[in-house]
Amino acid sequence: MDNKTLFARLGLIATVLTLCVVILGAYVRLSHAGLGCPDWPGCYGHLGVPKSEQEVLMANALYPERPVESHKAWKEMIHRYFAGILGLLVFTLAFVAWRNRRDPQQAVKLPLFLSALIIFQALLGMWTVTIKLKPVIVMLHLMGGMATLSLLWWITLRHMNLFPLLRAGRQVGRLKKLVFVGLLIVIFQIMLGGWTSANYAALHCTDFPTCQGQWWPQTDFGEAFTFWHGIGPDYEGGVMSNTARVTVHFMHRLGALITFLYLGTLGLMLLLGRFGKNLQPMGVTLLGILLLQVSLGIANVLLSLPLGVAVAHNGVGALLLLTLVTLNHLVFEPRRT
């Protein structure tokens, strides 16, 4: 197997693994296991979860404020194991890219940047635990995972030729602007979703389409979007007032509406062949994922955030992001990155 083939296959494997890590991270967060291990990178000073009675007693003595809950600790550690394997895979990808750097078609800067991003992600993972689920850290950790996923998929698309590029033209030039704006909207909406989840605001509007029986509930944007509250408090369960959390939730809903209208219009344009028949399958994909994501969001509200639905909402959000990355890949000329 030559270096180019190895690089492409490693990129695809890393992309799939990153998607698994993102979904696992959502599962850990939504099952309230983010502090299942109060230290990092180990768990109560062990490489795994304390098992024997003596180990548990010692762990509880070290962290009396957070006694061992094995089911939560294992969720956190499994997520860390997967993230560790992903890190090694990304470093391998960067090594192969560097070895093959004389090939004009080989991406070099992006794999090296991904290695730095993985290190920063590890630091964010550590701070998530040691600063006790501080919302801005939790949100940045989520966005770092989504950025890693997107960039790995971009690299894979560029090196495996999974989707043919479109020929330049007036229609393609217009589509470039539309899909790039769509990507920015999805990124911003994922940030709003991460902020909602990190502040435990997902259930502060329990009715739909209204929020607390109102079309525009009482809001407090000052508190809702204050990103730094100091270091020290335990943020598990959230520290914002009810009004601030309603504001966060409501803004995520407004963002969802904008996302639905924009991407829905874009998907219909693709489906109807406005940019060529070869993009109609992408229109079907975009509309299908968009409708599924909106349905999961509504189900989260009406069913009081069941764990499976909430995790699926995060996973489908990642797939929506990958769909927009794919569309951008189709219309932008490749460059050596």
N, C-alpha and C positions, 0 to 999 in steps of 0.2 A: 504494500500500500504506500503510495507516494505521500509527500507532506500535504499537498493540496487536498487530497481525499481525506486524509486523517484530520486535517483542520476542519473541513466541512462537517464531518461526522461528529467530531467532538463538539462543534457548535450546536448541532441539532440535539445531541444528548444533554448538553448543558442547558439548553432552552427548556426541554421537557422537565429536567430536574428542578430548574428554577421555578417553573409553574407549580410543581409539587411543593417546593419550599414555601412559596407564597400562600398556597392553600393551607398548608400545615400551620403557617404563622397565623392565619386568620382563625383556624380551629383552636389554636392555643389561646389566642386573645379572647375569642368569643366564649370559650368554655372557662374563662377566668383562671387560666393556668399560667398567666404571664409571669407570676412570681412564685411558680411551683418550686423553683430553685432560687433561693434568695441571694446566691453568689454566682460568680462567673469566672472561668468557663466551666468549672465543675458544678457539682450539686451537693451542697452541705459539706464541701471539702472533699468529695469523692468524684471519680470519673463517671460513675453511674449513680443511680439512686440508692441511698442507704437501705440495706435489706435486713440485716440481722437486728435483733432487739438491742444489742449493745450499740451498734452504729446509729440506730434511730435515737437512742437516749443521748448519745454524744451530740448528734445533730440538733436535737431539741434544746440541749444546754447551750450550744453555740448561738442558736437563733430562737430564743424563747418567744419572741413576738410572732414567729411564723413557724410553728411546728410542722413536721413532715406530713405531707399528704401525698402518698405514693402515686395515686392516679394522676394528680396534677404534675408532679415532678417528672413522671415518665413522659407525659405529653411534651413538656418543655425540653427534656433531654433528647427525645427523638427528633424534634425540630432542630436542635443544635447539631446532632449527628449528620442529618441531611445537609444542613448549611455548611458544615465542615467539608463534606465530600464535594459539594458544589465549589467551595473555595479552591480545593486542590485541582478540580477540573478546569476552572478558569485560569489558574496559574499555568497549567499544562498547555492550555490553548494559547496563552501569551508566549510561552516558550517555543511552541511550534511556529507561531507567527514570526517570531524573531529569527528563528533558524531559516525561515523561508522569505526573509525580508527583501531579497534581491529580485524576487518575482514581482513585476509591476502590478499584477492583479491582486497581490496579497495585502490584506488589511493588517497593519502593524500598530498604528497609534491607538485604534479602538480597543484591541485586546489588552494593550498595556494599560489604557485608561480603566478598563474593566477590572484589572487586577487591583488598581488603587481603589476603585469603588467597592470591591469586595472587602478590602481591609477596613474601609470606612464603615461599611455595613456591619462588620464584626464589632467595631467600636460602638456603633449605635445599639447593637444587640446587648452589649455589656452595659451601656448606660441605661437602656430600658429597664434592666434589672436593678442596677445599683442606685439609680435615681428614682426607683419605685414607680415605674409606668408614667413618667412625666409626659403629658399629652403631646407636646411638640416633638419629643424624641420618638414616641411611638409612631406619630404621623410621618416623620422623616424616615424612620426605619421601613415603613410600608412603601413610601415613595422610592427609597433606594432599591427595594426589592423589585418594584415595577420598572424602574430604570434599567436594572440589570437584565430583567426579562426582555425588555424591548430591544436593548442593544445586542443581546445575544441572538435574538430572532432576526434582527437586521443583518448581522454578520452572516447568519445561516442563509438567509435569502440571497445575499450577494454572492455567496460561494457555492451554493448548491443549485442555483438557477431553478428553484422550485416554481417560480412564476415568471413568465417572460415579461421583459420590460416593454412599455408601450412606445411607439414611435412618436417623435416630437411633432407637434402641430398646434394649431390654435386651440382645439378642443382640449388637448392634453395640458396646454398652458393654463387654461381656465380651471381644469380639474386639479392641478397642482395646488392652487390657492385654496380650493374647497376642502381637499383632504388634509392639508396642513392645518387649516383652522379647525377642522374636525378633530384632529389629533390633540390640539391645544385644549379644546373643550373637554375632551375625555380626560386628559391629565388633570385639569382643574377640578372636574367632578370627582375623580378618585381622591384628590386631596381633601375635598369637602367630606367625602365619605369616611376617609381616614380620621379627620378631625371629629366627625360625629361619633365614630366608634371609640376613639381614644378618650372622649369626654363622657362616655356612657349616656349619650343623648338619643340613642336609636328609638327608645320607647317614650319619648316625651311629647309625641303626637300620636295618640292611639286610634285616631279616626282618619278616614280618607274619603274624599279628597280634601276635606277641611282639616284644620289642626286645632284641637281642643274646641271644636264646634265653631271655629271662626275661619274666614278666608284669609285674614291677616291677623294673627294672634299678637299679643303684647310681646315686644322684643327689647333686647338689651344688647346692641352690637358692641358696645364698649367692653363688657365683660366677656361676651361670647367669643370675641376674636383678639383677646389679650393672650399672646402666646407664651409669655414668661411669667410664672407665678412663684419663682424662687425654688431653691433646692432644700429638701428636708421633708416636706409632707409626703405621706403615702397617698398616691393619686388613684389607687385602685377603688373603683366605685364612683370616681369623679368628685370634684370639689366645687364645680360651678353651681350657681343658683338655678332654680327651676326655670326662671325666665330666660337666662342665658342659654340653657340647654335647649329650650324650645326654639330659640333663635337659630342655634346651630342646625338643629333638625330641619327647621323650616327653610333655611338657605340651601340645605342639601336637596330638599324637594324642588325648590325653584331651579337649582342647577340641573336636576334630573329632567325637568320640563324643557329647559333650553336644549339640553342634550338630545332629548327625544325628538323635538321639533327639527333641529338642525340635521341630525344623523338620519332621521326618518325621511326628510326631504332628499338628502344626498343618496340614501339607499334607493328611493323610488326613481330618482334620475338615472342611477346605474341600471336598475332593473328594466326600465323602459328603453334602454339603449341609447340614452342621450350622448354617451361617450364611446359608443361602439358596442357591438354584440358580445365581444370577448370579455366585457366587464359585467355582463348580466349575472353570472354566478356570484361575483363579489357583492352585487346588490342584494341577492337573495341571502347570502351569508350575513351581511351587515344588518339587514332587517330582521332576520331570525334571531340573531344574538341580541339585538336591541330590544325586541319585544320580550324575549325571555328575561332579560335583565330588569326591565320595567316591571314585569309580572312578579319577579322575585322580590323587588323592592316593596311593592304593594302588599305582597304576602307577609313580609316581615312585620309590617304595621298591623295588619288585620289579624294575624295569628300570634302576635306578641313575641316576635323574634325567636322562632324555633331554631335550634342550633344548626340543623342540616340546611335549612333555607338560608340562614345568614351566611354560612360558609360558602354555599353555592353562589350567593350574591357577590361575594368577593372573587370567586373563581371565574364567574362569567364576566365580571368587570375586567379581569385580566385578559380574557379572550377578546372582549371588545377592543381593548387597547391594542392587542396583537393584530386585529383586523385592520385598524387604522394604520398601524406600522406597515402592514402588507400593502395597503393602498398607496402609501407614500413611496414605498419601494418601487411600485409599478411605474410611477410617473416621474421619479427623479433619476437623472443620469448617474450611473455609478462613478464614484471617485475612490482613489486609493486612500483609505483611512487606516 
